[in-house]
């Protein structure tokens, strides 16, 4: 009698050989985290300064919202395939896709964070002679930090959940188990790889949720 594939995937994860060597779970997890961090950091360098400027000045908000919405609609697998055909096998193709995937959440989080600042507080800071840069960095950004972290959280969870596509074009990460299992019809291995991606996404989400709450107003953290 065939055993349940889910139970077989748990047995696959429990094997000691899966936790050592260059193809072991720890190494693949670190690779997966590396792809995620690289994609989110590059996207943050592009999107957060733009979002802060949009939120502070109120200019080009419609364009920013439209651009973010259009980027959300793009299929990540299609982008990875297209970039791989244009640039060849390697990390560049999936990295560009992850950056595009992360930008909408980061952009929205950044301009929402600045817009959430109390206008009366901003006006008081301006009346005290603060420069626009000082108002942005000392008043608006600290007050809106939870929303900014929320944008980082959303982008990180989206990228870590799709970073398995790096293996689609010859890279490592936890996606390697999924695509290897698909090629050999080893469904327990595919399920195990999926469970690892889900667990990693949940852990990162919880960690960033905690950080988001810690950066909020003290009154909001008091039970």
TIGUTI-486034 format. One record per atom (N, C-alpha, C, O): z, y, x. Coordinates in steps of 0.1 Angstrom, whole numbers, plus 5000, padded with zeros to 4 digits. Atoms other than C-alpha are relative to their C-alpha. Layout:
BEGIN
ZYX;...
***
This chain:
BEGIN
500049885008;500050005000;500050125009;500850145018;500149874992;499050345014;501250084997;501750104986;498849915000;501950575022;499550144995;498450184998;500249865004;502150925007;499650085012;500350085022;500549924988;500151165030;501150105004;501250135016;498949904996;503051415028;501149945008;501549995018;499050074992;505551165040;499449965014;500249975024;500750024988;503051065067;500050125009;500250115021;500049884992;502851425078;501450035006;501550085017;498749984995;506651435081;500349915012;500949945022;499850094989;506551125103;499250055012;499650045024;500849944989;503751295124;500850115007;500850125019;499249894994;506051595129;501249955008;501750015017;498750054994;509051375138;499749925013;500749905020;500350074987;507251195167;500350095012;499850205012;499649934988;508651305200;498850055008;498950165015;501149974992;505251315216;499350134995;498650205002;500649885005;504251605193;500750135005;500250245003;499249884996;506851835209;500050025015;500950095020;500149984986;505751815245;498650005004;497749964997;501350004995;502751865266;499250124996;499650204988;500949885003;499852125265;499550004985;499250114980;500450005014;498952015229;501249984991;501149954979;498750015007;502652005218;500250114990;499650224992;499749905010;503952195188;500650135006;500150245002;499549884994;505952445210;498950095006;498850215004;501149934994;502852545230;499050064989;498650174990;500949965011;500652565199;500650124992;499950214987;499349905007;503252775182;500050135007;499850245002;500149884991;503453025211;498650065000;498550184999;501449945000;499653055211;499850074986;499250174986;500249945014;499753115173;500750144999;500250234994;499249874999;502453385178;499350105008;499250225005;500749914991;500453535206;498850064993;498550184994;501249955007;497253565185;500550104989;499950214987;499549925011;499353715156;500450145006;500150245001;499449884994;501153965178;498950095005;498950215004;501149924994;497954075196;499250074988;498950194990;500849955011;496054125163;500850124993;500250224990;499249905007;498954325147;500250125009;500150235004;499849894991;499654535177;498750095002;498850215001;501349924999;495954645182;499850074987;499450194987;500249935012;495754715145;501050124998;500650224992;499049905001;498954915146;499750125008;499950245004;500449894992;497655125174;498950094994;498850214996;501149935007;494655215153;500550064986;500250184983;499749965014;496155235118;501250094998;501250184990;498849925003;499655375121;499950155003;500350234995;500249864998;498855705138;499150074989;499450184985;500949955010;496055755113;500850024987;500750124980;499349995012;498355675084;501150115000;501350174990;499049904998;501055905097;499450144998;500050234991;500749875001;498556195099;499650024985;499750134980;500449985014;497256125064;501250034991;501150124982;498849985008;500756105049;500650145003;501150204993;499449874997;501856425067;499250124995;499750214989;500949895004;498856645059;499549984986;499150084980;500650025013;497656485027;498550005000;497949994989;501449995000;494156505039;499449865002;499949775008;500850134999;491556215036;500849884994;500549774998;499250125005;494056005016;499049914991;499149794992;501050075008;491255904992;499149915008;498949795005;500850084991;489155785021;500849895006;500349785008;499150104994;492055605037;500249884990;500249774993;499750105010;492855425004;498749914998;498849794996;501350075003;489155334998;499749905012;499349795010;500350084988;488755205034;501049885001;500549775004;499050115000;491954995032;499649904989;499749784992;500350105010;490854844999;498749925003;498649805000;501350074996;487354765013;500449895010;499849785010;499650094990;488954595043;500749884994;500649774999;499350115006;491154385021;499149904993;499349784992;500950095007;488154245003;499149925009;498449835004;500950084991;486454115034;500649865003;501849855005;499550144998;486653735038;500249985015;499349995023;499650024986;488453655071;499149895007;498749915018;500850114994;486553325077;498650055002;498050015012;501449954999;483253495071;499950105012;498950105020;500049914988;484253765097;500149925013;499349955022;499850084988;485353505122;498649945004;498249945015;501350064998;482053325118;498950105005;498250075014;501049904996;479953635120;500250055014;499350065022;499749954986;481753775151;499749895010;499349925022;500250104991;481553435167;498549985003;498149955015;501550014998;477753425162;499550115009;498650105016;500449884993;477453775176;500550005015;499950055024;499349984987;479953745205;500249875007;500749875019;499850134994;480153375212;501449954998;502350024992;498750065002;483053135212;501050075010;500750105021;498949934993;486353285224;501050074991;501050044979;498949945008;489253495213;499650134994;500250184984;500449865005;487353825207;499649994985;500150084978;500450015014;485853705174;501249994990;501250084981;498950005009;489053605157;500950125001;501550164991;499249884998;490953895172;499550124992;500350194985;500549895008;488654145156;500249984986;500550074978;499850045014;488953965123;501550034996;501850084986;498649985003;492753975125;500450155000;501250194992;499849865000;492754345134;499550064987;500250144981;500649945012;490554425104;500949954988;501150034979;499150055010;492854205082;501350085000;501950104989;498749944999;496054385094;499950154997;501050214992;500149855002;494754745091;500450054986;501250154986;499649945013;495154795053;501450014998;501950114993;498550005002;498854695052;500650115009;501550185004;499449904991;499654905082;499750144996;500550234997;500449875004;497655205070;500850054988;501350164987;499249975012;499255195036;501550025002;502150114996;498549994996;502755145050;500350135007;501350195004;499849874992;502355445073;499950124991;500850204992;500049875008;501155705048;500950004989;501450104984;499050015011;503455575021;501450045005;502250104998;498749974994;506355605045;500250155001;501350214998;499949854998;505655975052;500050074986;500850164984;500049945013;504956055015;501349984993;501650064984;498750035007;508255905005;501150095003;502150104996;499049904996;510256175023;500250104989;499350154983;499749905010;512056414999;499450135004;499750185015;500649874997;509956734998;501050115003;500850205011;499049894998;513156944996;500549995014;500850095021;499550024986;514356785029;499050055010;499350115020;501149954991;510956855045;499950155000;499850215011;500149855001;510957215033;501250065007;501050165014;498849954992;514457265047;499849995015;500250085022;500250014985;513457135081;499050105004;499150165015;501049904996;510457365081;500650145000;500250225008;499449875001;512557655071;500950035012;501250145016;499149994988;514857585101;499250025013;499750045023;500849974988;511857635124;499449885007;498949895018;500550124994;510957275131;498450015000;497850064991;501450014999;507357225143;499649884991;500449804986;500550105009;505156995122;500249865007;500549765000;499750124993;505456725149;501549964999;501849844997;498550035001;509256755148;500349954986;501249864984;499750045014;509256725110;499549864998;500249784992;500650145002;507056415112;500949905007;501349805001;499350104992;509056235139;501550004998;502249904999;498550005002;512656355131;500450004986;501649974983;499650005014;512556385093;499349904992;499949804986;500750095008;509756205076;499949865004;500149774996;500150144995;509355905098;501449924999;501349814994;498750075002;513155815099;500249964985;500749864982;499850025014;513355855061;499149894994;499549814985;501050105005;510255635055;499949885008;499049805005;500150124992;510955375081;500049874993;499249784997;500150135007;511655095056;498649974995;498149854996;501450025005;508155145041;499149975011;498149895010;500950034989;506555145075;500249865005;499349795008;499750144996;508354825085;499449904989;499049794993;500650095011;507154685051;498549985002;498049875000;501550024997;503554755061;499849915012;498949835012;500150104989;504154575094;500349864996;499649775000;499650135006;505754295075;498849934993;498549824995;501250055007;502754255052;498949965009;498349865007;501150034991;500254275080;500349875008;499449795011;499750124992;502154015101;499949874993;499449774998;500150125008;502453765073;498649964997;498249844998;501450035002;498753795065;499349955012;498649855011;500750054988;497653755101;500549865004;499849785008;499550134996;500053465109;499549894991;499349784996;500550105009;498753285079;498649975002;498149864998;501450024998;495153325089;499749985015;498549955019;500350024986;495553295127;499649865004;499149835015;500550144997;494752925124;498550005001;498049915007;501449994998;491153035122;499650025014;498450015017;500449994986;491253105159;499549865005;498749865014;500450144995;490952725164;498649974995;497949885000;501450035005;487752735143;498950035010;497849985009;501049974990;485952895172;500549975014;500250045024;499750064987;487552695200;501250055007;501450015018;498749964994;490952855206;501149904996;500849804990;498850095002;494452705203;500750054987;500150084977;499249975012;497252775179;500249884991;499749784994;499750105009;498552575151;498849954992;498849844986;501250045007;495152575135;499349885007;498549825000;500750114993;494052325161;500349874993;499549784992;499750125007;495952055143;499349984987;498849874983;500750005013;494352145110;498549965002;498049884995;501550034998;490752145123;499849875007;498849805004;500150134995;491351835144;500149894989;499449804989;499850105011;492651655114;498950004990;498549894985;501150005009;489751775093;498849925006;498149854999;501150074994;487251645118;500149855001;499249785000;499850144999;488851305121;500549944987;500949824986;499550045013;489951285084;501449955001;501849864994;498650034998;493551265096;500850104991;501250204996;499449915009;495051425065;501550035002;501950145000;498649974996;498751385075;500150115011;500950195010;500049904990;497951585106;499650144994;500250244998;500449875006;496251855085;501250064992;501450184993;498949955008;499251875062;501150055009;501850155007;498949964990;501651885092;499650145006;500550225007;500449874995;499652175107;500250114990;500750224993;499849905010;499752355074;501550034998;501850154996;498649985001;503452305071;500650095011;501550175009;499649924989;503952455105;499750144999;500450235001;500449865002;501952765097;500850064989;501250184990;499249955011;503852805064;501450035005;502050145002;498649984995;507252765082;500050135009;501050215008;500049884991;506253025108;499950134993;500550224996;500249885008;505053275082;501350034993;501650154992;498749975007;508353235063;501050065009;501850155005;499049954990;510453285094;499750145004;500650235004;500449874997;508553595104;500350104988;500750214990;499849915011;508653735069;501550034998;501950144995;498649985001;512453685067;500650095011;501450185008;499549914989;513053845101;499650144998;500450235000;500549875002;510954145092;500750064987;500950184986;499249955011;512654175058;501450045003;501850154998;498749964995;515954185075;500050135007;500850225005;500149884993;514754455098;499750124991;500250234993;500349905009;513354645069;501250054992;501450174990;498849965007;516654645051;501050075010;501750165006;499149934990;518554745083;499550145003;500450235006;500549864997;516355055087;500150094987;499850214988;499949925012;516955165051;501350085000;502150075009;498849925002;519555415039;501349915000;501249804994;498850085000;523155295044;500549964986;501049854984;499650035014;523855325007;499349884994;499849814986;500850115005;521055085000;500349875005;500049765000;499650134994;522454825023;501449964996;501849854999;498650035003;525954845009;500049914987;499449964977;500150095012;526454554984;500950064989;501050014978;
***
